[in-house]
């Protein structure tokens, strides 16, 4: 902008010199600069219509400690190259949206080409990191004039806690009270409600197991073999988010403990559901595969992300800020009285923000602090 102002001031000075001194050379030079400005601005506007920037989706998850990056793609559909593009962007974490790290990058592009660039995101804590493009300036060949390109939407990187294995000991409380039944048609058993297979009749088979309808259609005796019903422990893991303090280290420990429990239950083939409540909404996930576990972890680290952005946006408005604080107190009171609904035959466990696992009134396990080594996590003993 400053260069453009200086450029036009030079043209005006040449015109003023021509008027005062009647110098034809000054007039010719002023006309040349004016024509050059028209060509530069026209070319710049033509390039603006053929250059764009897009956010590349699909690389929005990283593990704590890994290198995370938000990727963007620049496209130049025109024949002329882009002499210089200046991109200004911001990086901030969901906990502290007011603390933005501002960066700038300069790029050049050939005609009819595309180019990718990555914005490195710190992954020191689990949660959500945001990359937001603030301004894209496209300059002409002499870098005198510039224009702004449309900016893409923000990129959000979910930083997940690492997975650890813990030693688990499960003791049913009373008979089948804490066991869940599920059918198994892959092995023989004696449960008439489960069909393992249907085969031809063999001498010695019980007549009660004959499949009469199928035998009538095939004109030969067909016998049913039953499957079995197996029992397994099933737990409802309540992630209790109630806490007066929510420091980065405390939340990292909480999320890492939740990830450890999910992974341990999944590897031990223990039926598990994860539930928590935030801002009046209950989140519930059934952990039956690794995909389910990562989906639950991604939702967990994003919990509170939108609320944090709202707090930052309303911080300057005292009225809205007071309303937001009042809503926070209301949500806290509602959460303090809430307990999740548990299925019959399931055991409920509660994980508090301080990293302790509670089995009713008994502390079943305590987890190490965030960032602890693998040996400390392997030494965790969970007794249910």
C-alpha positions in Angstrom: 0.0 0.0 0.0 2.8 2.4 0.8 4.6 1.6 -2.4 1.4 2.3 -4.4 1.0 5.7 -2.6 4.6 6.6 -3.4 4.1 5.5 -7.0 1.1 7.8 -7.5 2.8 10.7 -5.7 5.6 10.3 -8.2 3.2 10.6 -11.1 1.6 13.7 -9.6 5.0 15.2 -9.0 5.9 14.6 -12.7 2.6 16.2 -13.8 3.3 19.2 -11.5 6.8 19.6 -13.0 5.3 19.5 -16.5 2.8 22.3 -15.6 5.4 24.5 -13.9 8.4 24.0 -16.3 6.6 23.0 -19.5 8.9 19.9 -19.7 7.7 17.5 -22.4 10.0 14.8 -21.0 8.3 14.9 -17.7 4.9 14.5 -19.4 6.1 11.5 -21.4 7.5 9.9 -18.3 4.2 10.5 -16.3 2.2 9.0 -19.1 4.5 6.0 -19.2 4.1 5.4 -15.4 0.3 5.8 -15.7 0.1 3.3 -18.5 2.4 0.9 -16.5 0.1 1.2 -13.5 -2.9 0.4 -15.6 -1.2 -2.7 -17.0 0.0 -3.8 -13.6 -3.4 -3.4 -11.9 -5.2 -5.1 -14.8 -2.8 -8.0 -14.8 -3.2 -8.3 -11.0 -7.0 -8.3 -11.1 -6.8 -11.0 -13.9 -4.6 -13.1 -11.7 -6.8 -12.7 -8.7 -9.7 -14.4 -10.5 -7.4 -17.4 -11.3 -5.7 -17.9 -8.0 -7.3 -19.5 -5.0 -6.4 -21.2 -1.7 -8.1 -24.3 -0.3 -7.9 -26.2 2.9 -6.9 -29.9 2.5 -9.0 -32.2 4.6 -8.1 -35.6 6.0 -5.0 -34.9 8.1 -6.7 -33.5 11.1 -5.7 -36.0 13.8 -2.3 -36.4 15.6 -1.1 -38.0 18.7 0.4 -36.2 21.6 4.1 -35.5 20.9 3.8 -36.1 17.1 4.4 -33.5 14.5 1.0 -32.1 13.5 0.4 -30.0 10.5 -2.6 -28.3 8.7 -2.2 -28.5 5.0 -3.4 -26.0 2.4 -3.3 -26.0 -1.4 -2.7 -23.0 -3.6 -3.9 -23.2 -7.2 -3.0 -20.9 -10.1 -5.2 -21.6 -13.2 -3.8 -18.7 -15.2 -0.9 -18.7 -17.7 1.0 -15.9 -15.9 3.0 -16.8 -12.8 2.3 -15.3 -9.4 5.3 -13.1 -8.7 4.8 -13.1 -4.9 2.1 -14.1 -2.4 2.3 -13.3 1.3 0.2 -15.4 3.6 -0.4 -14.4 7.2 -1.9 -17.0 9.6 -2.5 -17.6 13.3 -2.0 -20.7 15.4 -3.7 -21.2 18.8 -4.8 -23.9 21.2 -8.4 -24.4 22.2 -7.6 -23.7 25.9 -6.0 -20.3 25.2 -7.6 -18.8 22.0 -6.4 -15.3 23.1 -2.8 -16.4 22.9 -2.3 -16.5 19.1 1.0 -17.3 17.4 1.2 -15.1 14.3 3.3 -16.3 11.3 4.0 -15.1 7.7 5.1 -17.0 4.7 6.1 -15.8 1.1 5.5 -17.9 -1.9 5.9 -17.8 -5.7 3.9 -19.8 -8.2 4.4 -20.7 -11.8 1.5 -20.5 -14.3 -1.0 -23.3 -14.3 0.4 -25.0 -11.3 -0.5 -25.9 -7.7 1.5 -25.8 -4.5 1.0 -27.2 -1.0 2.3 -25.8 2.2 2.0 -27.1 5.8 1.4 -25.1 8.9 3.2 -26.8 11.8 1.1 -27.1 14.9 2.5 -27.7 18.4 1.2 -30.9 20.0 2.5 -30.4 23.5 -1.0 -30.9 25.0 -4.0 -33.0 24.0 -6.9 -31.0 22.7 -7.7 -29.0 19.6 -5.2 -26.7 17.8 -6.5 -24.3 15.3 -4.8 -22.8 12.2 -6.6 -19.8 10.7 -5.6 -17.9 7.6 -5.9 -14.2 8.2 -4.9 -12.6 5.0 -3.6 -13.6 1.5 -1.9 -10.8 -0.4 -1.2 -11.2 -4.1 1.4 -8.7 -5.6 2.1 -7.6 -9.1 5.4 -8.3 -10.9 7.0 -5.1 -9.6 5.5 -5.6 -6.1 3.9 -2.1 -6.1 0.2 -3.0 -6.1 -1.5 -5.8 -4.2 -4.9 -7.4 -3.7 -6.4 -9.8 -1.3 -7.6 -13.4 -2.1 -10.5 -15.1 -0.3 -9.3 -17.0 2.8 -10.3 -20.6 3.4 -11.9 -21.8 6.6 -9.9 -22.6 9.6 -8.2 -26.0 10.1 -8.7 -27.8 13.4 -6.2 -30.5 14.5 -7.3 -32.9 17.2 -4.3 -33.9 19.3 -5.2 -37.3 20.9 -3.6 -38.7 24.0 -1.2 -41.7 23.7 -2.4 -45.2 24.4 -1.1 -47.3 27.3 -1.7 -50.8 28.6 -2.5 -51.4 32.3 -2.8 -54.6 34.2 -6.4 -55.4 34.9 -8.0 -57.8 37.4 -11.7 -58.3 37.4 -13.6 -60.0 40.2 -17.4 -60.4 39.8 -19.2 -59.1 42.8 -21.9 -61.7 43.2 -22.5 -64.5 40.8 -23.8 -63.3 37.5 -24.8 -59.9 38.8 -22.0 -58.1 37.0 -21.9 -60.3 33.9 -23.4 -59.6 30.4 -24.6 -62.5 28.3 -23.9 -62.6 24.6 -24.6 -65.4 22.0 -21.7 -67.2 20.3 -22.5 -69.2 17.1 -18.9 -70.0 16.4 -18.6 -72.8 18.9 -20.8 -75.7 19.9 -22.9 -75.4 23.0 -26.2 -76.4 24.6 -28.2 -73.1 24.2 -31.3 -73.9 22.0 -31.7 -70.2 21.2 -28.4 -70.2 19.3 -27.9 -72.3 16.1 -24.3 -73.4 15.5 -25.0 -75.4 12.3 -27.4 -77.7 10.6 -26.1 -81.1 9.3 -27.3 -84.4 8.2 -28.6 -86.9 10.7 -26.1 -89.3 12.3 -26.8 -92.5 14.3 -27.1 -91.6 18.0 -28.5 -88.0 17.4 -31.4 -87.0 19.6 -34.8 -86.9 17.8 -35.5 -83.6 19.7 -32.8 -81.8 17.6 -34.2 -82.8 14.2 -35.1 -79.8 12.0 -38.5 -81.0 10.8 -39.2 -78.3 8.2 -35.8 -78.6 6.5 -36.0 -82.4 6.7 -39.4 -82.3 4.9 -38.0 -80.1 2.1 -34.8 -82.1 1.5 -36.3 -85.6 2.0 -33.6 -86.5 4.5 -33.1 -86.1 8.3 -31.4 -82.8 9.2 -30.2 -82.1 12.8 -29.6 -78.8 14.5 -26.4 -78.2 16.5 -26.8 -75.6 19.2 -24.4 -72.8 20.0 -23.5 -71.4 23.4 -24.0 -68.3 25.5 -20.9 -66.8 26.9 -20.6 -64.3 29.7 -18.4 -61.3 29.9 -17.8 -58.4 32.2 -19.4 -55.2 31.0 -18.6 -51.7 32.4 -20.0 -48.2 31.9 -17.1 -45.8 32.2 -18.3 -42.4 33.4 -15.9 -39.6 32.6 -16.6 -37.1 35.3 -15.7 -33.6 34.0 -16.7 -31.8 37.2 -13.7 -29.8 38.4 -12.9 -26.4 39.8 -9.6 -26.2 38.0 -8.9 -27.2 34.5 -5.2 -26.8 33.9 -3.5 -28.2 30.8 -1.6 -30.9 32.8 -4.8 -32.0 34.6 -6.8 -32.4 31.4 -3.9 -34.2 29.7 -3.8 -36.7 32.6 -7.5 -37.1 32.5 -7.6 -37.8 28.8 -4.6 -40.1 28.9 -6.2 -42.1 31.7 -9.4 -42.4 29.7 -7.5 -43.6 26.7 -5.6 -46.2 28.8 -8.9 -47.6 30.2 -10.5 -47.8 26.7 -7.6 -49.5 25.2 -7.3 -51.9 28.2 -10.9 -52.9 28.1 -10.9 -53.3 24.4 -7.8 -55.6 24.5 -9.3 -57.7 27.3 -12.6 -58.0 25.4 -14.6 -56.3 28.1 -17.8 -54.7 27.1 -17.4 -51.0 27.5 -19.4 -47.8 27.1 -18.1 -44.3 27.6 -20.3 -41.5 28.8 -19.9 -37.9 29.9 -22.0 -34.8 30.0 -21.0 -31.3 29.0 -23.1 -28.2 28.5 -26.3 -30.2 29.2 -25.6 -32.8 26.5 -24.8 -36.4 27.1 -22.1 -38.0 25.0 -22.2 -41.9 24.9 -20.0 -44.2 22.8 -19.8 -48.0 22.7 -16.2 -49.2 22.4 -16.3 -52.3 20.3 -13.3 -51.6 18.0 -10.3 -49.4 17.6 -12.3 -47.1 15.3 -14.9 -46.7 18.0 -12.2 -45.9 20.5 -10.5 -43.2 18.3 -13.9 -41.7 17.6 -14.6 -41.4 21.3 -11.2 -39.9 22.0 -11.7 -37.4 19.2 -15.0 -36.3 20.7 -13.5 -36.2 24.2 -10.6 -33.8 23.2 -13.1 -31.6 21.4 -15.3 -31.3 24.5 -15.4 -27.7 25.5 -13.7 -26.4 22.3 -16.7 -24.4 21.1 -17.4 -23.1 24.6 -13.8 -21.8 24.8 -14.1 -20.0 21.5 -17.4 -18.4 22.7 -15.7 -17.2 25.9 -12.9 -15.6 23.8 -15.4 -13.9 21.4 -17.5 -12.5 24.3 -14.6 -11.4 26.5 -14.8 -7.8 25.2 -18.5 -7.5 25.7 -19.2 -7.3 29.5 -22.9 -8.1 29.1 -22.3 -11.2 27.0 -19.4 -12.3 29.3 -21.6 -12.1 32.4 -24.3 -14.1 30.6 -21.7 -16.7 29.6 -20.4 -17.0 33.2 -24.0 -17.4 34.5 -24.6 -20.1 31.9 -21.4 -21.9 33.1 -22.6 -21.8 36.7 -26.0 -23.2 35.6 -24.3 -26.0 33.7 -22.0 -26.8 36.6 -25.0 -27.2 39.0 -26.8 -29.4 36.5 -23.8 -31.6 36.0 -23.3 -32.0 39.8 -26.7 -33.6 40.1 -26.5 -35.8 37.0 -25.6 -39.4 36.9 -25.6 -41.6 33.8 -28.2 -44.4 33.2 -26.6 -47.8 33.5 -27.8 -51.0 31.9 -28.9 -54.0 34.0 -26.0 -56.3 34.7 -23.3 -53.6 33.9 -20.8 -52.2 36.4 -20.3 -48.4 36.5 -16.9 -46.9 37.0 -16.2 -43.2 37.4 -13.0 -41.5 36.3 -12.4 -38.2 38.0 -10.5 -35.3 36.5 -7.6 -35.9 39.0 -6.9 -39.2 37.4 -8.5 -41.6 39.9 -10.8 -44.5 38.9 -13.7 -45.1 41.3 -15.6 -48.4 41.7 -18.6 -47.2 43.7 -16.9 -45.7 46.8 -13.6 -47.5 46.4 -10.6 -46.1 44.5 -9.8 -48.9 42.0 -6.7 -47.2 40.5 -4.7 -44.1 40.3 -3.0 -43.0 37.1 0.4 -41.2 36.7 0.7 -37.6 35.6 0.6 -36.6 32.0 3.9 -37.2 30.1 5.0 -40.0 32.3 7.1 -42.8 30.7 5.7 -46.1 29.5 7.1 -48.0 32.5 5.0 -45.9 34.9 1.8 -46.7 33.0 2.7 -50.4 32.7 2.9 -50.5 36.5 -0.7 -49.3 36.9 -2.9 -52.0 38.5 -6.6 -51.8 38.1 -8.7 -54.0 40.5 -12.4 -54.3 39.9 
